[in-house]
Amino acid sequence: MKNTMTKNITIRDIIYSRIDFIENNNIFDKKEYMYVNKGEIEAYSEILTDIELLTIDAFVEKYLCILKKVSEKLDNERNLGDNEQERMSGYNNAIVFVLSLINPIYEYELE
């Protein structure tokens, strides 16, 4: 991707870059962020499939619905362990990141 013209970078390229950073960075302790990273990679993997199959409107609708369910689960499930909360937080954050690439309003207004 280093030799790609900037104008040709896609959301797919950005997601692969994020995954590469999560898996190979030396900035953050991988053990400390293991579950957050797992959730992010899980979301990015699903998103990579969906960006090939869905229109923008269908993609946004699907992932806003997922965010709502994740938020409800985090708010209502008192028995979630810390690891599951961290994983779901990473999953949530990855979705918000990608949605905000489509339209920055999704970083602030998710309904």
Sine and cosine of phi, psi and omega as CSV:
sin_phi,cos_phi,sin_psi,cos_psi,sin_omega,cos_omega
0.00,0.00,-0.31,0.95,-0.04,-1.00
-0.87,0.50,-0.51,0.86,-0.02,-1.00
-1.00,-0.09,0.06,1.00,0.03,-1.00
-0.97,0.26,0.64,-0.77,0.10,-1.00
-0.91,0.41,0.66,-0.75,-0.04,-1.00
-0.82,0.58,-0.62,0.78,-0.02,-1.00
-0.90,0.43,-0.25,0.97,-0.03,-1.00
-0.98,-0.18,0.07,1.00,0.00,-1.00
-0.96,0.30,0.71,-0.70,-0.02,-1.00
-0.94,-0.35,0.18,-0.98,0.10,-0.99
-0.86,0.51,-0.61,0.79,0.04,-1.00
-0.85,0.52,-0.71,0.71,0.03,-1.00
-0.87,0.49,-0.68,0.74,-0.01,-1.00
-0.90,0.44,-0.67,0.74,0.02,-1.00
-0.89,0.45,-0.71,0.70,0.03,-1.00
-0.88,0.48,-0.59,0.81,0.06,-1.00
-0.90,0.43,-0.66,0.75,0.04,-1.00
-0.90,0.44,-0.70,0.72,0.02,-1.00
-0.88,0.48,-0.71,0.70,0.03,-1.00
-0.86,0.52,-0.69,0.73,0.02,-1.00
-0.89,0.46,-0.72,0.69,0.00,-1.00
-0.86,0.51,-0.70,0.71,-0.09,-1.00
-0.98,0.22,-0.43,0.90,-0.18,-0.98
-0.83,-0.56,0.04,1.00,-0.05,-1.00
-0.96,0.28,0.44,-0.90,0.06,-1.00
-0.93,-0.38,0.21,0.98,-0.05,-1.00
-0.99,0.10,-0.69,0.72,-0.08,-1.00
-0.95,-0.32,0.57,-0.82,0.06,-1.00
-0.92,0.38,0.92,-0.40,-0.08,-1.00
-0.89,0.45,-0.54,0.84,0.03,-1.00
-0.93,0.36,-0.64,0.77,-0.02,-1.00
-0.91,0.41,-0.58,0.82,-0.05,-1.00
-0.96,-0.27,0.29,0.96,-0.11,-0.99
-0.82,0.57,-0.72,0.69,-0.07,-1.00
-0.97,0.23,-0.59,0.81,0.10,-1.00
-0.88,0.48,-0.73,0.68,0.01,-1.00
-0.88,0.48,-0.65,0.76,0.02,-1.00
-0.87,0.49,-0.69,0.72,0.02,-1.00
-0.90,0.43,-0.66,0.75,0.03,-1.00
-0.88,0.47,-0.74,0.67,-0.02,-1.00
-0.90,0.44,-0.61,0.79,0.06,-1.00
-0.86,0.51,-0.75,0.66,0.01,-1.00
-0.90,0.44,-0.73,0.68,-0.01,-1.00
-0.86,0.50,-0.61,0.79,0.01,-1.00
-0.90,0.44,-0.69,0.72,0.04,-1.00
-0.90,0.43,-0.67,0.74,-0.03,-1.00
-0.90,0.45,-0.65,0.76,0.01,-1.00
-0.86,0.52,-0.60,0.80,0.07,-1.00
-0.93,0.36,-0.73,0.68,-0.09,-1.00
-0.94,0.35,-0.50,0.86,0.00,-1.00
-0.93,0.37,-0.31,0.95,0.06,-1.00
-1.00,0.09,-0.35,0.94,-0.17,-0.99
-0.93,-0.36,-0.45,0.89,-0.18,-0.98
-0.94,-0.33,0.49,-0.87,0.17,-0.98
-0.95,0.31,0.23,-0.97,0.02,-1.00
-0.86,0.51,-0.73,0.69,-0.02,-1.00
-0.88,0.48,-0.69,0.72,0.01,-1.00
-0.92,0.40,-0.64,0.77,0.03,-1.00
-0.88,0.47,-0.77,0.64,-0.02,-1.00
-0.87,0.48,-0.72,0.70,0.00,-1.00
-0.86,0.50,-0.71,0.70,-0.01,-1.00
-0.88,0.48,-0.73,0.68,-0.11,-0.99
-0.98,0.20,-0.44,0.90,0.15,-0.99
-0.92,0.39,-0.63,0.78,0.06,-1.00
-0.89,0.45,-0.69,0.72,0.04,-1.00
-0.88,0.48,-0.70,0.72,0.01,-1.00
-0.87,0.49,-0.64,0.77,0.02,-1.00
-0.89,0.46,-0.70,0.71,0.01,-1.00
-0.90,0.43,-0.67,0.74,0.02,-1.00
-0.90,0.44,-0.69,0.73,0.01,-1.00
-0.88,0.47,-0.71,0.71,0.03,-1.00
-0.88,0.47,-0.68,0.74,-0.01,-1.00
-0.90,0.43,-0.69,0.72,0.02,-1.00
-0.91,0.42,-0.59,0.81,-0.01,-1.00
-0.97,0.24,-0.56,0.83,-0.15,-0.99
-0.98,-0.22,-0.36,0.93,-0.06,-1.00
-1.00,-0.03,0.99,-0.13,-0.02,-1.00
-0.98,0.22,-0.30,0.95,-0.06,-1.00
-1.00,-0.05,0.11,0.99,0.05,-1.00
-0.93,0.37,0.74,-0.67,0.08,-1.00
-0.96,0.29,0.27,-0.96,0.01,-1.00
-0.84,0.54,-0.64,0.77,-0.02,-1.00
-0.89,0.45,-0.66,0.75,0.01,-1.00
-0.94,0.35,-0.62,0.79,0.06,-1.00
-0.89,0.46,-0.68,0.73,0.02,-1.00
-0.91,0.42,-0.67,0.74,0.01,-1.00
-0.88,0.47,-0.72,0.69,-0.01,-1.00
-0.91,0.40,-0.55,0.83,0.05,-1.00
-0.91,0.43,-0.70,0.71,0.06,-1.00
-0.89,0.45,-0.66,0.75,0.04,-1.00
-0.87,0.50,-0.76,0.65,0.03,-1.00
-0.85,0.52,-0.75,0.66,-0.06,-1.00
-0.89,0.46,-0.60,0.80,0.02,-1.00
-0.91,0.42,-0.66,0.75,0.01,-1.00
-0.90,0.43,-0.71,0.70,0.02,-1.00
-0.87,0.49,-0.65,0.76,0.02,-1.00
-0.84,0.54,-0.76,0.65,-0.05,-1.00
-0.93,0.37,-0.68,0.74,0.04,-1.00
-0.87,0.50,-0.60,0.80,-0.01,-1.00
-0.94,0.33,-0.36,0.93,0.12,-0.99
-0.94,0.34,-0.56,0.83,0.02,-1.00
-0.96,0.29,-0.71,0.71,0.03,-1.00
-0.42,-0.91,0.88,-0.47,-0.06,-1.00
-0.84,0.55,-0.34,0.94,0.00,-1.00
-0.88,0.47,-0.46,0.89,-0.04,-1.00
-0.93,0.38,-0.26,0.97,0.08,-1.00
-0.96,0.27,-0.36,0.93,-0.09,-1.00
-0.89,-0.46,-0.58,0.82,-0.11,-0.99
-0.82,-0.58,0.98,-0.18,-0.14,-0.99
-0.98,-0.22,0.28,0.96,0.01,-1.00
-0.94,-0.34,0.00,0.00,0.00,0.00
